[in-house]
Amino acid sequence: MDDFDAALATAAGFVLAGGASTRMGRNKALLNFAGEPLACRAARLVREAGLAVRLVGPPELYHRLGLETIADDRPGLGPLGAIATALAHSDRPWNLIVAVDLPHLTAGWLRALVARAAGSKADALVPRSDRGLEPLCAVYHRRCLPSILAALDRGVRKVTGGLDGPPPCRVEEIAPAEWKGYSGDADLFENINTPAEYRRARPGELG
């Protein structure tokens, strides 16, 4: 087993697909992108990165797609609650967390992110873009779970707020220069929330 395979052996993959999609008006995880539903595309990219993958969301929606799905332990708490569910159900130290609505994501970037996590002393590796931190395409150690659960109990819903503690999680930020080579001309972390954003994203889809 080489170093990269060893890194993959320490990680599991999760796709967050439990959002209400209120601004889209329909379940965006089932929207077609590059010939497949976004949920299937996200799961495929995680598998191509070398990881087993499970969705976090309503199982009744995704089992028919052939995707292993676990229900939110604490539904209605947004992405931070879904991350807590993923970490609670994981048997691996590191956990790749990917939002379902990132149409320009690439397997190459996910592989690089997981490989970097295996050698990190941080509790979470989170990319930074021009918008700020991108916590819905990041890697979290299971050590983050107590901090996230405590934050949820305090009413925190912002994902980055869930890492602030107490106890605080050590966050390693990944600068744009380190991930832009994996995105081509696309915005690697652009997500889709509205019909207009969906229409704009499709001409630049990477497949």
N, C-alpha and C positions, 0 to 999 in steps of 0.2 A: 504494500500500500504506500503510494507516494504521499508527499505532504498535502497536496490538494485533496486527494481522496480522504486523508485523515481529517482534514477540515470539514469536509462534507459529512463525515460520520458523526460529527458533534452537533449537527443542526437538523432542524425540521422546518417545514414550510407551511405557512397559513395564509389563506386569502380571505380578507374581510368582505363579506357579501351580505351583511344584515341590515344595511341602511334602508331608510324608508323611501328614498328617491322622490321626495315630495316635489322638488323643483323640476325633475324630469317628467313627472306625471305617469311614469310606469317604471317597472323594475329595471334599472340600468344594467344590472348584472346579466340580464338576458338579451340586451341589445346586440345586434350583429356588428362585428367589426372584423374586417379581413376574413370573412367567411365563417366565423364562429362566434358564439356568444362571448361577451366579455369575460364571464365567469370561467368558461372553458379556456379562453386564451390565457388568462392570468394563471390558471392551474397548470396549463401546458408549459408556460415559461418557467415556472418554479420547478417542474419535473425536468425540463431541459437543463436547468442549472444543477441538477443532480440530486434533488431533494424529494422525499415523499411529501405529499401535499394534502391538506384538508382545508375545506372551507369552514368559516364560522358564519352561521346564518341559519335560516329556517330549513331544516332538512327536507321538508316536503317539497320545497321549491327546486332543489338541486339534485336529489337522488336520481331523478329521471334523466339527468344529464350524465349519469355515471360518475359523479363526483362525491367522494366521501365528505360528509358534512357533519359538523357538531353544532348543536344549538347553543346560543348565548346562555351562559350560566345566570347572567343578570341582564335580561333584555331591556332595551330602552335606554341604555347608558352610553350609547354612541360608540365610536371606535375605541375609546379607552376601555370600555367594558368588554369589547370583543377581544382586545389584546390580552386583558386579564384572563378571559376564557381560554385563549390559545395557550398562554403560559401555564395555566392550571392543568391543561390536558396534555401537555407535552412531556415526553420522556427524554428530551435532549437538552443540553445546557443552552445552546444558542437556537434562536428561533427567528426565521425570516418572516416578517410581517409585510404583506402587500395588499394595498387596497384593490378592489376589483375594477376600478374605473380609471386605470392608468394605461391609455391606449398605445403609448409610445415606449413602454417598458421593453427591455431586451434581456434575454437569458444571459448574455455575456456580462452585463452589469450585475445581475443577481449572483452569478458565480463569483465575480470579483469581490462583491460585498461579503459573501459568506466566508470566502478564503481569508479576507482581512480580519474578520471577527475572530477567527480561531486563534490568531496571535495577539489579540488585543487584551489589555488589562481593564478595559472599560466594562460597564454593564450594558451599554447600548451604543450602537454605531448609527448615527443619523446624518444623512446628507443635508447639505445646506444649498439652497438655490437663491435666486434674487428675491423670492418671496419670504425667505427665512428657512427654518428647519423643516424638513420633509419627513415627519415621523411615521407616515403610512407607506413608506418603502424603506424599511430600516431593519436592523437586527437587534434583538433584545435577549439578554441572558435571563434565565429563570430567576436570578437574584433580584430582578426588578419587580417581581410579583408582589411582595409585601408592600412596597412603596405605592404601587398602583392601586392595590386594594384599599390601603389607608386613604389614598387620595379620593377614590370613589366614595368611601364612607363619609368624607368631608364635603361631598358635593362637587368635587372637581370633575369636569368633563373634558377640558382641553388636554390633548394627549401629552404635550410637552409639560404641562402642569403636573401630570401624574408622575413625572420623573424627578420632581423637585424635592420630594421627601416631605417630612422625615420618614425614614432615612433617605437621603438623596441618592439618586443613581448617578454613577459616573458616566457622562456622555462624551463620546468621541465624535466630534463633528467632521464630516467629510466635505472638503471644499469643492466648489464647482469644477476647478481644473482637474480634479481626480475622477469625475464621472462623465464629463462632457464628451470624452472620446467614445463613449458607448452609445451616444444618442443621435449621432449624425446631425442633421439640421433641426431635429425635433426637440421639444422640451420633454425631457425624460420623465418629469414628475407632473406634467399637465394632467389634470383630471377632468372628468366630464360630469357636469351637474345639471345642465339644461339642454333642451333640444338644439338650441343654437350652437352650443359648445360641441355637441355630438356631430352636427353637420360640418363644423369647421375642422374637427379632428380627422374625419374620414379621408379627405384628399391626401393627407400626409401619413396615412397609416403605414406601419412598417411590416405588418403581417407576422 
